[in-house]
Every structure is written in structure tokens, then in C-alpha cells.
Amino acid sequence: MVLNLCGHDFHYECENLCRVFYPNDPVRIVRDADDPAALTSRMQQTDGGFVLSAAWDGEREDVFVPADTPQLRDAEELAASLAIFRLLQRRTRYTPPWGMLTGVRPSKLMITLINDLGEDGAKRYFQEQLLVQPEKTALAAAVARQEDRILQTSKPDSFSLYLSVPFCPSRCSYCSFVSHSVNSPSAKKLVEPYVALLLRELEQCGTIARELGLRLETVYVGGGTPTTLSAEQLAAVCGAIARHFPLGTAREFTVEAGRPDTITPEKLRALKEAGVTRISINPQTLNDDVLSHIGRRHTAAEAIDCFRMARRMGFDNINMDLIAGLETDTPESFRRTLDGILALSPENITVHTLALKRSSRMVAVENARARDGAAVAEMLSDTQRTCTDGGYVPYYMYRQSRSVGNFENVGWCRPGTEGLYNVFMMEEAHTVLACGAGAVTKLREPHGKWIERIFNFKYPYEYISRFDELTARKARIKAFYDEYSI
Ligand code: SF4
């Protein structure tokens, strides 16, 4: 579709809103054009204020904003969105559960609003101004309460450590991460030199953190699938973390075991002996047909066996990831997946909504189209009911662009087992020192909100061939803390 903006530049919100209603249509923005086929969003000055209108194909919606409205620009942007929302809602007969809210962190907005307006006022704002449905408003408020409590525990000298292992046993069809399938001999050859350099980068970052007197809160080893590494390589990586960082203060040490087809007793033993406190086993679904459809090379039974093996070996904090909206999955089979996961009683269950990323095989090669949001809505409502009845609380939430139906990703946990890194990272609570290809170090001002990023090279071959450049960039960490002292 063509979106024609006249008299304003609120293109971000307007474009995102069009995508909510027409997820499969690319949106092309034009400005001040005379194009009768376009959806035209216009701002015009009138007596005493401004009219924000949306017009398309003979239909039109107007929203008036008085000139003396406080925070006028925000109000104009909201009015432009509202006009488009009403027009598209009428045309499509679809009412998005998150209303006009298109941002990626609804709970962050909810925390800010609670601080300004109190919880009742914040909920009213969600429902009356942003048109968020009561079920999603309640979810955002519940997450905000949990996140706020966790965020209070982060201090000016806190930091977390993130490690990237960008290798997987094969590539899932929906994946848009920089992750190399070790099925290819060229990728396989990269693993050993990659691990050797990762150990060096860990040593460098550990030395910097020690010299600055930073306090380690959480460690997260993600990817890719870290358990693609051998048991010996995992032991070496975890051993380097223990040697170079003060694990004594860390409240959580997570490794994404991720794919059940990479998990062995030897690897779990290596993780346990290294002091890993939380692992993630991510079946995504317990429907074998769907697993095969998305390119996974394991069955639901194998995922369940892995979980039981980890339990026997003493892992008492396990997360399991699921995805709602996978092709060929249905609300009924998703419900069976939920029941199967609940029967295992993991401490955390993270339910993502499928996002159709352009770089994924599903979109780039298989030309997948966004499916009907109603089926995903049913899956997520079921999740909310089932997890709540099962004694789980929602503790973190984010949304991705291009997620089916503009829905959310939510981490559920048994009280007291929240994945702390997820909250600290999502809300940018403190510095994250990040090692490995594609990792991004985020330096957060200790007594303020300023964030500075240091990017590592994205691909493993660049990480290996330009490693010295990358370690030179890390010198900025000390300079940052000299400028913004703890
Ligand atoms: S396991 Fe995760 S990172 Fe690896 S290919 Fe699948 S989605 Fe991508």
C-alpha cells in the first residue's frame, strides 16, 4: 500500500499501524503527493487547533486537537494514529488487541505511566487513549509490576555478561539471526578458532570489569545454540568465565541449551560443573509435524527426554521456549503443546509470537505470508489462562516488528525464578559486556540513562579475521566509566 503523509512527519507510527492491519503488504511512504490510490494522512490547521485526517478510497476519519493541548506534538501524533486506526478498523473489521500501541516495550511504557498516573490511571490511559484491550492491559500491568521490582535490584556498578555462540546444528525456517549451521564444512571449520578467540575476549573484558570495580549480576550464554559446542569446548568457555569474572556476586548463570538435538549428558555435566544455574531447552512446539515443517531435526519426545535428563542431573531452573503462530500449527495442537509443557513443570515458559523476518528462509525462500491473527490470539489467550492457572506469573515482555497480529512475547515464571538477565537486558537497566560475533556491548551511564554501544563484527569469519580491531574498540569501556563515574 502507499501511505501519503501531508503536513506532518509521523511516519514511524503511521507506517507501523498500517502494517498491523495489512501485515503482508509492503508500505511505501510518499509525501505531499496527489495520489488518489494512496491512504492519505494529513494535518491541517483550523480555527483553534489542528485536524488530523485519514482518507482512503472515499472514506475519511478526522480527529481534532486543540492548539492549547499540553505536549502538542505527542497529541498530534496520537491523533494521526487514531484517524488511521479508525479508518482501517472499519475497512478491515479487525480490532487489534494492542490497539494503537506499536512500540516494542509495552511494559516499559506501563511502568512510566504507573509512576506518573498510578496503576489505575495507567490502565485507563492504555485502554482509553491507546485502545488496548483489557486483557492486554492487565498483562502489561502484571509484567510492569514484576519488572519494576527486579529493576530496583540493579545498582550503578552492576553489569551483566553476554556471550554469543553463533552456531546451530541446522537452520530453522523462521530464523533471522546470524547463526551458522555447522552442517556446512566451512562453518564447522570456524568453530575451533572462534572458541579460542572468545576465550581471549573474555579475559580482556574480565580484566576491564575487575579494574573498574564492576559488580557482576548475571551471565547469559546465547546464540545460536551454545550447546552446538562440544562438552570440552563448553567447559573451556565456562571455565574462562569463572576465571576472569567474579561469579560469586552473580545471581544467575544461564546457558541456552536451545536445541534438543545438541544436548548430551556430557555437555549438561560440563555446564553443571561450571556452575551454570539456569538452562533453556527450546522445543518451540511439541507437534512433530510442525517441528519437521520448521526444519528442526528432533522430535517432541526427544525434547521431553532432554528436559528429564537435565532434571535428573540437578538443573532446578529450566526455561522452555514456545512459538505461537508457526505454520501448520493450530490452536488445538498449540493447546496440546502447552499441556505437555505444563506437565513437565519447568520454572520458566517463554511464549513468542512468530515474527516473519525478511531474512528468514520462511519469507525469503518459501514466501510465507502472515496468517490470520485470530488463531494466534486464541493461542496466546490460552497461554495466559493456562499459565496463570498453573501458578506462573508474567515477568517480562517485548514485541518484535513483523510479529503475526502484532502480538507479544512473554516470559512466564514460577514466582522467584524470573530470568533476571532478560529483564535487565530488555529494559537496559545496566551495562552489558558482550563477547563474540554479533554481540553488542551496551554501556549504561551509572547514574543516568545514557546508553553507548560497542559493536562486535557480525559474522564469525570477520570476528576471527579482524579480532584485533575488535579488542581495540573495547578500550572505550574504561573511557566511558572515566566520563560517567560510578
Ligand atoms: S536454533 Fe535459534 S538461532 Fe539456531 S537456527 Fe534455530 S532459531 Fe536460529
Residues whose N, C-alpha, C, O or C-beta is under 5 A from the ligand:
A	BS01	SF4	C168 S170 R171 C172 C175 F177 S179 G223 G224 T225
